[in-house]
Amino acid sequence: MRYRKLKAAFFAVLLALVFACAPVLSACNETGSGNVTITYVTGVEGLTVNSFTAKAGSKIYPPTVPEREGYRFEYWELNGQQYVFDKMPDSDITLTAKWLKLYRLSFVTGEGAETVDGVYYAAGEEIDLPENVVRQGYKLTGWTADGVPFTSAVMPESNLTLTASWAKAYTITFTNTKGLTVAPIVEVAGAPITAPAVNKPGEYVKSWKQENGERFSFDVMPDKDITLTAEWETLTNLPAMFIDLKDSYPLSSVNRKDYVESKVSVANTTDDKYLLHSISAGFRGRGNGSWTDSGDKKGYKIKFDKKQSLFGRAANKHWVVIACANFDDVTMYRNYLAYNMAGEVFTDIEYSTCAYWLDLYVNGEYRGVYLLCEHVRVGSGRVDIESEYTTEPEHNGFLIEYDAYGDVENADKGEVNLVEGINYFRVDGLQYPFTVKSPDPEDYLEEGIDTTAFRAQVAYIKNYVSQVYSAALAEDYLTFAEYADTKSFVDMYILHELFKNMDTGYSSFYLYKKPDGKLYAGPPWDFDASTNADDGNNRGDRTPQGLYIAKPDTTGTPEITRSELYISLYKTAGFRSDVRKRWKQLSPQITAFLNEQMNDDVYNANKAAMGKNYATWKNKTQTAAANDWVNDCKTLKKWFTDRITWLSSSKDAWA
């Protein structure tokens, strides 16, 4: 009897617990602990997608995309919005398929042409028309719809059939390609064309010859089929730059004023990313003495149609190739060393141009070894002082050049009607004027600056430079330092003094003023008339001994060699002290740099290229020219070694 009472009591308690927990269990099921179902509705009779049941909150993925003829499945919708498949919902849902109607785009190419399969697009979608359909002897010129040229870029809300338009085309085929595949050019007569890119290490197609032996100019397509034969050039170790002038314009007619349309290519580089092929540019002569005194090997300027990087340097339109041989620089080393040394060693000179030796070809003709450099200009990666123009000139940047040619008109260069206060200005106490480089006098009208406003800009920089030079000429180094960045002027002096640069007080001496900042020396330019170079004129002491820039020579032509700026600055104790301290820092680095750039390994690597240059221009055998170049380089290296020794040890140096 007692057992039955206990059993009944137990079941009563259990039953009470069940009833008590019922609401809790119901609530748990409502909050996601049970299974829920996703149902799919395609909206198309006979097209079904199986529903899916899983635990609420579990990971889910979209079902297989359904297919419907004439339509493209877009996504599944819930309450008119695209549904994102992530986790199973808390309750049952129904998803509806979103469809996009498609229209067929068909192509009729015509007899003898390859066929093009039709494609489907939705109305308003951007369409991609075939461009390289092949038909022997013809060139695809476009597509028509119902006889009218089709120019729309999007699909209409209907099926569409397009018919190919053809024009008679001609073919250029290429032979003697040394196993390289060179695709033929198929084009209509008169269409612009470019030479094929043919890259072969150590060799280059310097020209393509026609059957009559004449050089073919890749400007426009001829009105007949032709076969061209490659004329190969064996290259040296140096990079090679090829300038092809439009219509084979003769190099002898190139002047310093007018740009000639050209295509520029670069081959034989150590890195394929530095290769160029047929890049559009303008090409003209450049230089003063280097143009008139260096014979047929002259310097040139390249102005690309669009900004272009060369050898990894900052992209810019303006580049120069320097002949490296005027003033009898038989080593072709002086500018190369000065620019690279300034860039690597003289850290207080903020910017120095690049300097790369390369072989230059114009219209397929070898022109010798040149030095590729960045043209001295304001811009990112160069003299980086660009600022938005304001009527308050102290907020603007300026680039100027101390230049004996600054007020000399030269019709051959297009430098006419030069106006003081616009193109150049003068400073009391100096023999030569300053040329205004930036803002550019040629551009100020185009930029909306009237003459009065531009004169105010030039008047400002003239006044500022006058304060700098007045302090220097008065031997007031403290005041000079208020207006000028002394570190850059010290580094520039040491560089010019090391090289005994003949042009320091004559031309190519650049200065720039930063917006709201001081006047800086730089960038360095034009060092071919330096060290022990001799152009046949007596320009003073060319030995490794003695100060040259700060103490003018009286036996030569002091109007060229003298630098009023540094002669005066050197008379101040403060400037000499800064020079001595800086020289102690720089001289070991200069020595290391020269040892790295001038040694037997470098000579042996480059002597074939240099020998080829001088065999061309000096009427020597290549072997003799190469050996002479090595000996001249060793002589120059010894000159530098002796000069560094004198500057470091003589009691007269930096006194």
C-alpha positions in Angstrom: 0.0 0.0 0.0 2.8 2.4 0.9 4.6 1.6 -2.4 1.5 2.5 -4.4 1.2 5.9 -2.6 4.9 6.8 -3.3 4.5 5.8 -7.0 1.4 8.0 -7.4 3.1 10.9 -5.7 6.1 10.5 -8.1 4.0 10.6 -11.2 2.1 13.6 -9.9 5.3 15.5 -9.4 6.6 14.5 -12.9 3.3 15.5 -14.5 3.5 18.9 -12.8 7.0 19.4 -14.1 6.0 18.6 -17.6 3.1 21.1 -17.5 5.5 23.7 -15.9 8.1 23.2 -18.7 5.7 23.2 -21.6 5.8 27.0 -22.2 9.6 27.0 -22.0 9.9 24.3 -24.6 7.5 26.1 -26.8 9.5 29.3 -26.5 12.8 27.5 -27.2 11.3 26.2 -30.5 10.2 29.7 -31.5 13.7 31.1 -30.9 15.5 28.8 -33.3 16.3 25.5 -31.6 14.1 23.5 -34.1 14.2 22.9 -37.9 12.8 25.4 -40.4 12.3 25.3 -44.2 13.2 27.4 -47.2 10.9 27.1 -50.1 11.9 28.2 -53.6 9.5 29.5 -56.2 10.9 29.9 -59.8 7.8 31.4 -61.3 8.2 29.1 -64.3 5.9 26.2 -64.9 7.7 22.9 -64.7 10.9 24.4 -63.3 11.3 23.5 -59.6 13.9 23.8 -57.0 13.7 21.5 -54.0 12.9 23.1 -50.7 15.5 22.9 -47.9 15.1 22.1 -44.2 17.7 22.5 -41.6 18.2 23.7 -38.0 17.7 27.4 -37.4 21.1 29.3 -37.3 23.0 26.6 -39.2 25.3 27.5 -42.1 23.6 27.4 -45.5 24.5 27.9 -49.2 22.5 28.9 -52.3 21.0 26.0 -54.3 22.1 25.2 -57.8 21.4 28.1 -60.2 18.2 27.3 -62.2 18.3 27.6 -66.0 15.5 29.2 -68.1 15.8 29.6 -71.8 15.9 33.2 -72.9 16.6 34.5 -69.4 19.4 34.9 -67.0 19.0 34.0 -63.3 20.0 37.0 -61.2 19.3 36.1 -57.5 16.7 34.9 -55.0 14.4 37.5 -53.5 12.7 37.8 -50.1 10.1 40.5 -49.8 11.4 42.1 -53.0 15.0 42.3 -51.8 18.0 40.1 -52.7 18.4 37.4 -50.1 21.9 36.8 -48.7 22.6 33.1 -47.9 24.4 33.0 -44.6 22.6 31.2 -41.8 19.2 29.4 -41.7 16.5 31.8 -40.6 14.5 31.4 -37.4 11.3 30.6 -39.2 10.1 29.2 -42.5 10.5 31.5 -45.6 9.7 31.4 -49.3 12.2 32.8 -51.8 11.3 33.9 -55.4 13.6 33.7 -58.4 14.6 37.0 -60.0 15.0 36.7 -63.8 16.5 39.0 -66.4 15.2 38.7 -70.0 17.9 38.2 -72.7 18.0 39.2 -76.3 20.2 37.6 -79.0 22.9 39.5 -80.7 23.7 37.8 -84.1 26.5 38.5 -86.6 26.6 38.2 -90.3 30.2 38.3 -91.5 29.8 37.6 -95.2 31.2 35.3 -97.8 34.8 34.2 -97.2 34.9 35.5 -93.6 35.1 33.5 -90.4 31.8 33.1 -88.6 31.0 34.7 -85.3 28.7 33.0 -82.8 25.7 34.9 -81.5 25.6 36.0 -77.9 22.9 37.0 -75.4 22.6 40.3 -73.5 20.0 41.9 -71.3 18.6 45.2 -72.5 20.9 48.1 -71.5 23.9 46.0 -70.9 27.2 47.1 -72.5 28.0 44.9 -75.5 31.4 43.8 -76.8 31.6 43.7 -80.6 34.2 41.5 -82.3 37.1 43.4 -83.7 39.5 40.8 -85.1 37.3 38.9 -87.5 39.4 37.4 -90.4 38.6 37.7 -94.0 41.4 37.2 -96.5 42.4 40.5 -98.2 40.0 42.6 -96.1 39.9 44.6 -92.9 36.9 44.8 -90.6 35.9 48.5 -90.4 32.7 48.2 -88.3 29.2 46.8 -88.0 25.9 47.9 -89.4 22.2 47.4 -88.4 19.8 47.5 -91.3 22.4 49.2 -93.4 23.2 51.9 -90.9 26.5 52.0 -88.9 25.9 50.6 -85.5 27.4 53.0 -82.9 25.5 52.1 -79.7 27.4 50.6 -76.8 24.4 48.9 -75.2 21.9 46.2 -76.1 18.5 47.3 -77.2 15.3 45.7 -75.8 15.0 43.4 -78.8 17.0 40.8 -80.8 19.6 42.4 -83.0 21.5 41.3 -86.1 24.7 43.1 -87.1 26.4 42.9 -90.5 30.2 43.3 -90.9 31.6 46.2 -93.0 34.8 45.4 -94.9 37.4 47.5 -96.6 40.1 46.3 -99.0 43.2 45.6 -96.9 46.9 44.9 -97.6 49.5 42.8 -95.8 53.0 43.5 -94.7 55.0 40.3 -94.1 58.4 40.1 -92.4 61.4 38.0 -93.2 64.9 37.4 -91.8 63.5 37.4 -88.3 66.1 34.9 -86.9 63.5 32.4 -85.7 61.3 35.0 -84.0 57.6 35.1 -84.8 56.6 38.4 -86.2 52.9 38.7 -87.0 52.0 40.2 -90.4 50.3 43.6 -90.4 46.9 43.6 -92.1 45.5 47.1 -92.6 43.7 49.3 -95.0 45.7 51.8 -97.1 46.5 55.0 -95.3 45.8 53.7 -91.8 48.5 54.5 -89.2 50.9 51.6 -88.4 53.9 51.0 -86.2 56.9 48.8 -86.5 56.6 45.4 -84.9 58.2 44.8 -81.6 61.2 42.5 -82.0 63.2 41.8 -78.9 66.4 39.7 -79.1 69.1 40.2 -76.4 72.3 41.7 -78.0 70.6 42.4 -81.3 68.0 44.7 -82.7 66.2 45.3 -86.0 67.5 48.8 -86.7 65.5 49.0 -89.9 63.1 47.1 -92.2 64.2 47.1 -95.8 61.9 47.0 -98.8 62.6 44.9 -101.9 64.4 47.8 -103.5 66.7 48.1 -100.5 65.2 51.3 -99.2 64.3 51.7 -95.6 60.6 51.4 -94.9 59.0 54.1 -92.7 56.2 52.9 -90.5 53.8 55.8 -90.7 50.8 54.7 -92.8 49.9 51.5 -94.5 50.8 51.3 -98.2 48.3 50.5 -100.9 49.9 47.2 -101.8 51.2 44.0 -100.3 54.8 44.2 -99.4 57.5 42.0 -97.8 60.1 43.6 -95.5 63.5 42.2 -94.5 65.0 42.8 -91.1 68.3 44.6 -91.0 69.9 43.6 -87.7 72.3 45.5 -85.6 74.7 43.8 -83.1 74.4 45.8 -79.9 77.0 46.6 -77.2 76.6 46.0 -73.5 74.8 49.4 -73.2 71.1 50.0 -73.6 70.1 51.2 -77.0 67.7 54.0 -77.9 66.2 54.1 -81.4 64.7 57.4 -82.7 62.7 57.0 -85.9 61.8 60.4 -87.4 58.5 60.7 -89.3 58.9 60.0 -93.0 62.6 59.4 -92.4 63.2 63.1 -91.8 66.9 63.7 -92.2 68.8 64.2 -89.0 70.9 66.9 -90.6 67.8 69.1 -90.9 66.9 68.8 -87.2 67.3 72.2 -85.4 67.0 73.5 -81.9 63.6 75.2 -82.4 61.2 72.8 -84.1 60.2 69.4 -82.8 60.1 66.6 -85.4 57.5 63.8 -84.9 59.2 60.6 -84.0 58.9 57.2 -82.4 61.2 56.2 -79.5 62.2 52.6 -78.7 64.6 51.3 -76.0 66.1 47.9 -76.3 68.9 45.8 -74.8 68.1 46.7 -71.2 69.0 44.5 -68.2 65.3 44.6 -67.2 62.5 43.9 -69.6 60.2 46.4 -67.9 62.5 49.2 -69.2 61.9 48.3 -72.8 60.0 50.8 -74.9 58.5 50.3 -78.4 57.5 53.0 -80.8 56.4 55.6 -78.2 55.3 58.9 -79.8 57.5 61.9 -79.1 58.9 65.2 -80.5 62.6 65.4 -81.2 64.8 68.5 -81.6 68.4 69.7 -81.0 69.6 71.3 -77.8 72.6 73.0 -76.3 74.7 76.1 -76.9 78.4 75.4 -77.2 77.7 71.7 -77.4 75.6 72.3 -80.5 77.9 74.6 -82.4 81.3 73.3 -81.3 81.0 69.5 -81.3 80.8 68.7 -85.0 78.1 66.3 -86.2 77.7 64.6 -82.9 75.2 66.9 -81.2 72.8 66.8 -78.3 69.0 66.4 -78.5 65.9 66.8 -76.6 63.0 64.3 -76.5 59.5 65.5 -75.6 57.1 62.5 -75.2 53.4 63.1 -76.1 52.5 61.7 -72.7 54.6 61.4 -69.5 57.0 58.5 -69.8 59.3 56.8 -67.3 62.8 55.8 -68.5 64.9 53.3 -66.6 62.6 53.5 -63.6 62.8 57.2 -63.1 59.8 59.4 -62.4 57.6 59.8 -65.5 57.9 63.1 -67.4 57.6 64.3 -70.9 61.0 65.9 -71.1 64.3 64.1 -71.5 67.7 64.9 -73.1 70.4 62.8 -74.7 73.8 64.5 -74.3 76.6 63.9 -76.9 79.3 63.5 -74.1 82.0 64.5 -76.5 82.1 68.3 -76.7 85.0 70.1 -75.2 87.0 67.0 -75.9 85.7 65.0 -73.0 87.4 61.9 -74.4 86.2 59.8 -71.4 82.5 60.7 -71.7 82.7 60.3 -67.9 82.5 63.9 -66.5 78.8 64.6 -66.6 78.1 61.0 -65.8 80.2 61.2 -62.7 79.1 64.6 -61.6 75.3 63.9 -61.8 75.5 60.4 -60.2 77.9 61.6 -57.5 75.6 64.5 -56.7 72.7 62.1 -56.5 74.4 59.4 -54.4 77.0 61.3 -52.2 76.0 65.0 -52.0 72.9 64.5 -49.9 72.4 68.2 -49.3 71.8 68.7 -53.0 68.1 67.7 -53.0 67.9 66.6 -56.6 70.3 65.6 -59.4 69.4 64.3 -62.8 69.9 60.6 -63.7 72.8 59.8 -66.0 72.8 56.6 -68.1 75.1 55.8 -71.0 73.4 54.4 -74.0 73.9 53.8 -77.7 71.8 56.2 -79.8 70.4 55.3 -83.3 68.5 57.8 -85.4 66.6 56.5 -88.4 68.5 53.3 -88.0 71.9 55.0 -88.1 74.3 54.5 -85.2 75.2 57.9 -83.6 77.5 56.8 -80.8 77.4 56.7 -77.0 75.2 59.3 -75.4 74.2 60.2 -71.9 70.5 60.0 -71.1 69.5 62.7 -68.5 66.3 64.2 -67.1 65.8 67.7 -68.5 66.1 70.3 -65.6 62.4 71.1 -64.9 60.0 71.7 -62.1 57.9 68.6 -61.5 57.4 65.6 -59.3 60.6 63.6 -59.0 62.6 66.5 -60.3 62.8 70.1 -58.9 59.7 69.4 -56.8 58.6 72.9 -56.0 55.3 73.0 -57.9 52.6 75.0 -56.2 49.2 76.3 -57.2 49.7 79.7 -58.8 48.8 82.7 -56.6 49.1 86.4 -57.0 51.2 86.4 -53.9 54.6 85.3 -55.3 56.1 84.4 -51.9 53.8 81.4 -52.0 55.0 80.2 -55.5 58.0 78.2 -56.5 60.7 79.5 -58.8 63.5 77.9 -60.9 66.2 80.1 -62.4 69.5 79.7 -64.2 72.6 82.0 -64.0 73.3 82.0 -67.7 75.6 84.0 -69.9 73.2 83.3 -72.8 70.2 84.5 -70.9 69.7 87.8 -72.8 71.2 86.6 -76.1 68.6 86.1 -78.8 69.0 83.0 -80.9 66.6 82.5 -83.8 67.8 79.0 -84.4 66.6 78.1 -80.9 63.5 80.1 -81.2 64.7 82.5 -78.5 63.7 85.8 -79.9 62.1 88.9 -78.5 63.6 88.3 -75.0 62.3 90.9 -72.6 64.1 91.9 -69.3 61.6 91.4 -66.5 59.9 88.6 -68.3 62.5 86.1 -69.8 65.4 87.2 -67.6 66.6 89.6 -65.0 69.8 91.1 -63.8 71.3 91.5 -60.3 73.7 94.3 -59.4 77.3 93.1 -59.0 77.0 90.1 -61.4 78.3 90.0 -65.0 75.5 87.8 -66.4 71.7 87.6 -66.1 69.4 85.0 -64.7 67.0 83.2 -67.0 63.5 82.5 -65.7 62.7 78.8 -66.1 59.7 78.4 -63.9 57.1 79.8 -64.0 57.8 79.5 -67.8 57.6 82.8 -69.6 56.3 80.9 -72.7 53.3 79.5 -70.8 52.2 82.4 -68.6 49.7 83.8 -71.1 48.2 80.3 -71.7 47.8 79.9 -67.9 45.8 83.1 -67.7 48.5 85.3 -66.1 48.6 88.7 -67.7 51.9 90.5 -68.4 51.6 92.8 -65.4 51.0 89.9 -63.0 53.9 87.9 -64.5 56.3 90.9 -64.2 55.3 91.0 -60.6 56.4 87.4 -60.2 59.8 88.0 -61.9 60.2 91.2 -59.8 59.7 89.3 -56.7 62.3 86.6 -57.4 64.7 89.2 -58.7 64.4 91.1 -55.4 64.8 87.9 -53.4 67.9 86.8 -55.4 69.3 90.3 -55.1 69.1 90.1 -51.3 70.9 86.7 -51.3 73.7 87.9 -53.6 74.0 91.3 -51.9 74.7 89.5 -48.7 77.2 87.2 -50.3 79.0 90.0 -52.2 79.1 92.0 -49.0 80.7 89.0 -47.3 77.9 88.8 -44.8 77.4 85.1 -44.3 74.9 85.4 -41.5 72.5 87.5 -43.6 73.1 85.1 -46.6 72.0 82.2 -44.4 68.7 84.0 -43.6 67.7 83.9 -47.3 69.6 80.8 -48.6 69.9 77.2 -47.7 73.6 77.2 -46.9 73.9 73.4 -46.9 72.9 73.2 -50.6 75.3 76.0 -51.5 78.1 74.3 -49.6 77.6 71.0 -51.3 77.3 72.7 -54.7 80.5 74.6 -54.1 82.4 71.4 -53.1 81.1 69.6 -56.2 82.1 72.4 -58.6 85.5 72.9 -56.9 86.2 69.2 -56.9 85.6 69.1 -60.7 87.2 72.5 -61.4 84.1 73.3 -63.4 84.8 76.0 -66.0 81.2 77.1 -66.3 80.3 77.7 -62.6 80.3 81.5 -63.0 79.3 81.5 -66.6 76.2 79.4 -67.3 74.1 76.3 -66.3 74.2 77.3 -62.6 70.6 76.6 -61.4 68.9 77.9 -58.3 65.4 77.4 -57.0 63.2 78.9 -54.4 60.6 76.9 -52.6 57.1 78.3 -51.9 57.4 80.3 -48.7 61.0 79.0 -48.4 64.6 79.8 -49.0 66.8 79.9 -52.1 68.5 76.6 -52.9 71.5 75.7 -55.1 70.8 73.1 -57.7 70.3 70.9 -59.6 73.9 70.5 -60.9 74.3 70.7 -64.7 77.0 70.9 -67.4 80.3 69.4 -66.2 81.8 68.4 -69.5 84.1 71.4 -69.4 85.8 70.4 -66.1 88.7 68.6 -64.5 91.6 68.2 -66.9 89.4 68.7 -70.0 90.7 71.1 -72.7 88.7 72.4 -75.6 91.8 74.1 -77.1 91.3 77.4 -75.1 93.3 78.4 -72.1 90.8 78.3 -69.2 93.2 78.5 -66.3 94.9 75.9 -64.2 93.7 72.4 -65.2 96.1 70.6 -62.7 94.6 68.7 -59.7 96.1 71.4 -57.4 94.7 74.8 -56.3 91.4 76.3 -55.7 89.6 77.2 -58.9 86.0 78.3 -58.2 86.6 80.5 -55.2 89.8 82.1 -56.5 89.5 83.2 -60.2 92.3 82.5 -62.6 94.0 85.5 -64.0 96.0 83.8 -66.7 93.1 82.4 -68.7 89.6 83.7 -69.3 88.3 84.9 -65.9 85.1 86.1 -67.5 84.1 82.4 -67.9 85.7 80.8 -64.9 84.9 83.4 -62.3 82.0 82.9 -59.8 81.3 86.2 -58.0 79.1 84.2 -55.6 81.7 81.8 -54.4 84.6 84.1 -54.5 82.7 86.4 -52.1 81.4 83.6 -49.9 84.8 82.0 -49.6 86.1 85.2 -48.0 83.8 84.6 -45.0 85.0 82.5 -42.1 81.6 80.9 -41.7 81.4 79.6 -45.2 84.9 78.2 -45.1 84.2 76.5 -41.8 81.1 74.9 -43.2 83.1 73.7 -46.3 85.9 72.2 -44.2 83.4 70.3 -42.0 81.4 69.0 -45.0 84.5 68.0 -46.9 85.7 65.8 -44.1 82.3 64.0 -44.2 82.2 63.8 -48.0 85.7 63.0 -49.1 85.8 59.3 -48.0 82.4 58.8 -49.7 83.6 60.5 -52.9 86.7 58.3 -53.0 84.6 55.2 -52.5 82.2 56.3 -55.2 85.0 56.9 -57.7 86.5 53.5 -56.9 83.2 51.9 -57.6 82.6 53.8 -60.9 86.1 53.8 -62.2 87.9 50.5 -62.1 89.2 47.8 -64.4 85.9 45.8 -64.3 83.9 48.9 -65.4 86.5 49.8 -68.1 86.4 46.2 -69.5 82.6 46.1 -69.5 82.3 49.3 -71.5 85.4 49.6 -73.6 83.8 47.9 -76.6 80.9 50.3 -76.6 83.2 53.3 -76.2 85.6 52.0 -78.8 82.7 51.7 -81.2 81.8 55.3 -80.5 85.3 56.7 -81.0 85.9 54.5 -84.0 82.9 56.2 -85.5 83.8 59.8 -84.6 87.6 59.9 -84.4 88.6 57.8 -87.4 90.3 55.1 -85.3 90.1 51.4 -85.3 87.7 50.1 -82.7 90.5 48.3 -80.8 92.7 51.4 -80.7 89.8 53.6 -79.7 88.8 51.2 -76.9 92.4 51.1 -75.5 92.7 54.9 -75.8 89.4 55.3 -73.9 90.6 53.0 -71.1 93.9 55.0 -70.8 92.1 58.3 -70.8 89.8 57.1 -68.0 92.8 56.0 -65.9 94.3 59.4 -66.4 91.1 61.1 -65.3 90.9 58.7 -62.3 94.4 59.7 -61.2 93.5 63.4 -61.6 90.6 62.9 -59.2 92.8 60.9 -56.8 95.4 63.7 -56.8 92.8 66.4 -56.5 91.2 64.7 -53.4 94.6 64.3 -51.9 95.4 68.0 -52.4 92.0 69.2 -51.1 92.4 67.0 -48.0 96.0 67.7 -47.2 97.2 71.1 -48.6 97.4 74.0 -46.2 96.0 76.1 -49.0 92.9 74.1 -49.4 89.8 75.3 -47.5 92.1 77.9 -45.8 
